[in-house]
Amino acid sequence: MAHRRQFLVTTAAALSGLAALGSGSAAAASVPHVSTRDHFDDDGSLASGHTTRGYDTSGDVPGVDAGCASDLTVFVHGWDKDGDDPEAAALDKIATADAELSAAGYGGAVVGYTWDNDKGGGWDYGWSESQDIAQANGRKLAQFAVDLKAACPGATLRFASHSLGAQVVFSALRTLDGRSDWTDPGHEVATVHPFGAATDNEVPGEEEGRATYEAIRDRTGHVHNYYNEADDVLQWVYNTIEFDQALGETGLEDGDTPPGNYTDHDVEGQVGDDHSNYLNTIADDIVGDM
């Protein structure tokens, strides 16, 4: 019980860092996005009427609702249990990603990916259910990638993610690694950019079951992970619930073997202790690594 009481105190103080920036705006609405909102119930299970691979779109998403983009980055937001309207906050975060990457010199198109990041409850504030939903969304994001490449085989595809969005992205990579329709020449995710990643720091290593390791090695051009040991939310929330350290806090666990196309980047000096501060401070790094 002492551990649980301490968790509630420290988590209440840290939850504000999980919320996406802002509360919705016309600018956010203008950014095309893939959506799986309301595809899952509060217990983390797939909602009636939805399929494991299905997704919706809003706006002119290249390859689905509009013509092809030569270079496309899909940005996946993180967890949000602190806002009145998590979907609007997520769309604002997507708009921030679009604005910051463009300002840093990215000339491609940015598409958001928004998912049920506010489900569940209980002593862990729904963290367990949110992880299940994030993992299940990997199949949906993978399907979008397959559909995009079918429509636009020459497009360069990239993933970027914040916080728990990393679990969506790594799950998608593992899914793509097992799909027979992701084996043609050019079928890869050119670059992957998780920052503040709320997933275990062993996940990309060869020693952790190899699934993510092999997916990175075989299905991506390069993964650039941006970590920050001062990240306030990962220190309090991830460490307290998981009794482990996050990839976004430490980089790959010491002693583990990364794929040859995986690189950790220490961005503590730019980001500081604010979990919501990555896009505003390291967009130049991300674009430089593309």
N, C-alpha and C positions, 0 to 999 in steps of 0.2 A: 504493500500500500504506500509505503514511503516513496518508492520509485514513481508510482503513478501520480501522487500529489506533486512531486517535483516536476514531473513531465507537464502537468497542467499549468503550473506557474510559468515555467520557462517557455512553453509553447505559446501561451497567450501573449507573451511579450514578443515572440518571434513571428507570429502569423502574419503580421502586417507586411513583412518582407515577401510573403508568398503571393500577395495580391498583384495582379497585373496592373500596370500604371493606368490611371485615369478611370473614367466611368462611361466611356462610349462617346463617339463624336462622328460628325459627317465624314471626316477624314478617314476614320476607321472603316466606315461603311463602304468607302470607295475602293478598298483593297480586296481583290478577289480572294476567295478562300474555299478550301475544302472543309466540310463540316460533318461531324458525327454526333452533334449535340442531340441529346435525348435518344440515342441509340442504346443506352444502358440504363438499367434500374439502379436504385439506391444500394442494392446488395452487390453490385458489380456484375450482374448477369446481363446477357443480351436481352434487350426489350422486345416484346412481341412486335412482329411486323418488320424486324430488321434482320439482316444477314451478317455473317462473320466478315464478309468482304465489302459490303455495301457502304457507300458514302454519298453525301449530297454536295452540291457546289452552290456558291453565290458569287455573282459577278462573272466577268469574262475570264474564266480559268483556262489558260492555254492548253490546247490539246483535247479539251473536253467541251468547253463552251465557245472557244475562239480558236483562231489559228495558232500555229506553233510559235513558241519563243525559242530563240537560238540558245539561250542560257536561262535556266529557271532554278530559283532557290525556294524550297518549301520550308517555312519557319513554323516550328511546333512550340507552343507555349507550355508553361508548367502548371503546377497545382494552384488552386485558389479556394481557400475556405474562409476568406475574410471580407468578402464583398457582397453588396446587395444584388449585384447583377454580374456574375462571373463571366457570362458570355460577352457582354459589352466591354468588360475590362480586358478580356482576351483579344477582342477585336482592336482595342486600343494598343495592346502590346504588339499585335501584328502590324498596325500602322506605324508604330515606333520602329520596328524592324525594317520595314520598307523605307522609311525616311532616313534612318541612320546608315543603312547599307548603301543607299543611293548617294547620300552626302559623302560617304567615304570613297566613292568612285565606282561602285558596282553598277555596271551597265545593263545587267540582265533584268528579268522580271522576278518579283517577289510574290509568292502566293502563301497565304496563311493556312494553317491546319488547326482547327479548333475542335475540342473534344470535351467529354463530360468530366471536367476536372474538379467538380464540386460535390460529388456524390458521397454517400455514406455518412457515418457519424460515430458516436461512442467515444471511449477514452482516448483514442488516437486521432480524433477529428476526421475519420474517414480515410486515413492514410492507406490502410490495407485495401479498401475497395478501390481507391484511386490508382494504386499500383496495378491491381488486376485489370482495371479498365485501360490504363496506359499500355499494358502488355497486349491486351486484346486489340487495341487500336493499331498495333503493328501490322496486322493482316490487312487492315483497311488502307493504311498508308502504302503498303506494298502493292495493293491492287491499283491504287492511283498511279504509282510508278509504272506498273505494267501497262496500264491504259495509256499513259502519256507516251511511253516509248513505242507502243503500237501505232499511235497517231503521228508521232513526231520522232522517228528513229534517230534523227541527227541532233536532237536537242541534248544539251549538256544539263544534267540533273544534279542538284546539290540539296543536302539537308542541313538545316541549322536548328538548334533546339535550346531551350532554356529549362533548367531545373528538371522536374519530372518528365518533361518532354523528351529527355534523353532515353527514357525507357520505351517510349513510342518508337523512336528512331532505331535503337538497337534491335528491338523486336522486329521492326520492318526489315532490317538487314538480314536477320536470321531467316525470316520468311522468304525473302527473295533468294537466299542461298539454296533453298529447297524447292524452288519452282522451276519447272522445265521450260516455262515461257520467259525466263530471264537468263537465257544462255547465249543468245545471239550476239555477234560482235557489236560493241557499243552499248550493250546492256549492262551498265554499271552506274553507281552513284559516284560522280566524279570526285566530289569532296563532301565531307561531313564535318559539322562544326558544333559540337555540344559545348555549352558554357554553363557553369554552375550546376553540373550534371548531378541530379539526385538519383544515382544508382550506385551499386557497390563498386568500390575501387578495384576489385578483382575482375570485373566483367570482361574487359578487352584482353585479358591475359591468356596465354596458352594453357595455363594450369587450371582455369576455371571452366572445365567441361568442354573447352575448345569451340563451342558453337559460335559465339560472337567473334572470337579470334579468327576463325575460318571465314566467317561472313565478311569481316573487314578485309582480310587478306585477299579474298577471291572476288568480292562484289563491289569494292570501292577503289577509287584511285588513291585517296589519302583521307585519313581521319585526323583532324586537328582538335584536340581536347584542351579547353582553357580552364585551368583550375586556380583556386584561390584559398589559401589556408586561413584567411581572415573572414571568410564568408560567414556571416552571422547566423543565417537560417540553417545552413548545413551543419554548423557546429552544434546548434541546439536541437533542432528537430530531427534531422537524419540520424545523428549519432545516438540520440536518446531513444528513438523508436527501434532502430535497427541494431543497436549495439555494435555498430561498424562505422567505417568512414566512407564518405562518398567520393566518387571519381572526381567530382567538381571541387572537392576540398583538397585532395592530396595528389591528384593524378593517379596513374596506375600504381597499385600497391608495390612497395619495394620488394625486389626479388622476383617479381613476375616477369614473364617474357612477352613483350608486345609484338604484334605483327610488324613487318618491316615498313609498312606504309601507315604507321600510327605514330603521332608525335604529341607529347604533352607540352603545354605552354603555361608558364607561371605568370598570371596576370594580376597578382595581388597588388602590385605597385600602382596599377591603373584603377582597379575596381574598388579597393578598400574593403570595408566590412559590410557593404550594402548589397544584399542578394539581388536587388532589383536594378543594380547599376551597370550591368554588363553591356547592354546594347548602347548605352550612352558613352561608354569609355573604350570599348575594344572593337568597334565596328571597323576601324582602320586595320587592325590585326587580322580580322576575319577576311576582309576583302583582299588583303595582301597574301593570305594563304590560299586563296581560291586559284 
